[in-house]
Amino acid sequence: MALSGTPLLSHVSVKIMSEYKDEEEFDSREYGDLDSSPTGDVQRIQYNKRGNSEQKRKKESRHEHRKTSYQELHQRLDTRKKQHECSQCFKTFARRCNLVIHQIIHTVEKPHHCSTCGKAFSQLSTLKTHQRIHTGEKPHQCSTCGKAFRQLSTLKGHLKIHTGEKPHQCSTCGKAFNHLSALKKHQKIHTGEKPYPCTSCGKYFRESSTLTKHQITHTGEKPYQCSTCGKAFNRMSNLKVHLKIHSG
């Protein structure tokens, strides 16, 4: 029952505020100068709604900020340019520590020389693999199509052709590749990067292997020799064409 001259809702509000004040001193400034009338109760409900909405907006804002920060970080990682260049072979790296590790290749002793072309290697196993270029030896054969390779790693990469596996995708055009090295080579098409210059004519190339093949045109070197007649060629592809003469 309501108190004399006091509406029921106002009486309940006074009672709630009285109980609240027993536990903790009530600060009317938190709610503004609200009275204990039905209008005051409505004002408090509206204030609480505004407070909840403001908290929700702040939470959503923090979430969007974190999301944007993650996106920006991801974009920086994807688009950052490789700044650290090797002075010996002009290969570039995103981190200096990777460049330092790479430069060991140029500084270590290379006592193993190829008797055919003179190229030197730090390990005998690497020299033996290299010599297969001159001998044409390909001991690693694909059991599916019969194609043979000089290196086991090349065979493993080749097997992905039969399985259809292409886990490496270009973020620019979406084209997929079965090798990470193939993806990196492809991406230079989009960036226009050609970090390998020829010291003889100044022409630039995207791949060091392409530069090496090009340099043979200046030196006149013919490292690929026919084991049947002894004729030499500056490209392996030319030697393969020639070998068909002997095989009929």
ZISUL-V152956 format. One record per backbone hydrogen bond with DSSP energy under -0.5 kcal/mol. NH is the residue of the N-H (numbers start at 1). CO is the residue of the C=O. E is the energy in kcal/mol with one decimal. If there is no record, write none. Layout:
BEGIN
<<NH	CO	E> <NH	CO	E>>
END
This chain:
BEGIN
<<6	3	-2.1> <11	7	-1.8> <12	8	-2.1> <13	9	-2.0> <14	10	-2.1> <15	11	-1.9> <16	12	-2.4> <17	13	-2.3> <18	14	-1.8> <19	15	-2.2> <20	16	-2.5> <21	17	-1.9> <22	18	-1.1> <23	19	-1.1> <24	20	-2.3> <28	26	-0.8> <30	27	-1.5> <31	28	-0.6> <32	28	-0.9> <34	32	-2.2> <41	37	-2.2> <42	38	-2.1> <43	39	-2.1> <44	40	-2.3> <45	41	-2.2> <46	42	-2.4> <47	43	-2.5> <48	44	-2.5> <49	45	-2.1> <50	46	-2.4> <51	47	-2.6> <52	48	-2.6> <53	49	-2.6> <54	50	-2.4> <55	51	-2.1> <56	52	-2.3> <57	53	-2.4> <58	54	-2.3> <59	55	-2.4> <60	56	-2.5> <61	57	-2.2> <62	58	-2.4> <63	59	-2.2> <64	60	-2.5> <65	61	-2.3> <66	62	-2.4> <67	63	-2.4> <68	64	-2.8> <69	65	-2.4> <70	66	-2.5> <71	67	-2.2> <72	68	-2.7> <73	69	-2.3> <74	70	-2.5> <75	71	-2.5> <76	72	-2.3> <77	73	-2.2> <78	74	-2.1> <79	75	-2.6> <80	76	-1.4> <83	81	-0.8> <84	93	-2.2> <85	83	-0.7> <86	91	-2.9> <90	86	-1.7> <93	84	-2.5> <99	95	-1.3> <100	96	-2.4> <101	97	-1.9> <102	98	-2.2> <103	99	-2.4> <104	100	-0.6> <104	101	-0.9> <105	102	-2.0> <106	103	-0.7> <107	103	-1.2> <108	104	-2.3> <112	121	-2.0> <113	111	-0.8> <114	119	-2.7> <118	114	-1.7> <121	112	-2.4> <127	123	-1.6> <128	124	-2.3> <129	125	-1.8> <130	126	-2.3> <131	127	-2.5> <132	128	-0.6> <132	129	-0.8> <133	130	-2.3> <134	131	-0.5> <135	131	-2.1> <136	132	-2.1> <140	149	-2.2> <141	139	-0.7> <142	147	-3.2> <146	142	-1.6> <149	140	-2.9> <155	151	-1.5> <156	152	-2.3> <157	153	-1.8> <158	154	-2.1> <159	155	-2.1> <160	156	-0.6> <160	157	-0.9> <161	158	-2.2> <162	158	-0.6> <162	159	-0.7> <163	159	-1.5> <164	160	-1.6> <165	160	-0.8> <168	177	-2.2> <169	167	-0.7> <170	175	-3.1> <174	170	-1.6> <177	168	-3.2> <183	179	-1.5> <184	180	-2.4> <185	181	-2.1> <186	182	-2.3> <187	183	-2.5> <188	184	-0.8> <188	185	-0.6> <189	186	-2.1> <190	186	-0.6> <190	187	-0.6> <191	187	-1.8> <192	188	-2.0> <196	205	-2.1> <197	195	-0.7> <198	203	-2.8> <199	197	-0.5> <202	198	-2.0> <205	196	-2.1> <211	207	-1.7> <212	208	-2.4> <213	209	-2.0> <214	210	-2.1> <215	211	-2.5> <216	212	-0.8> <217	214	-1.9> <218	215	-1.2> <219	215	-1.8> <220	216	-2.4> <224	233	-2.3> <225	223	-0.8> <226	231	-3.2> <230	226	-1.6> <233	224	-2.6> <239	235	-1.6> <240	236	-2.4> <241	237	-1.7> <242	238	-2.0> <243	239	-2.5> <244	240	-0.8> <244	241	-0.7> <245	242	-2.1> <246	242	-0.6> <246	243	-0.5> <247	243	-1.6> <248	244	-1.1>>
END
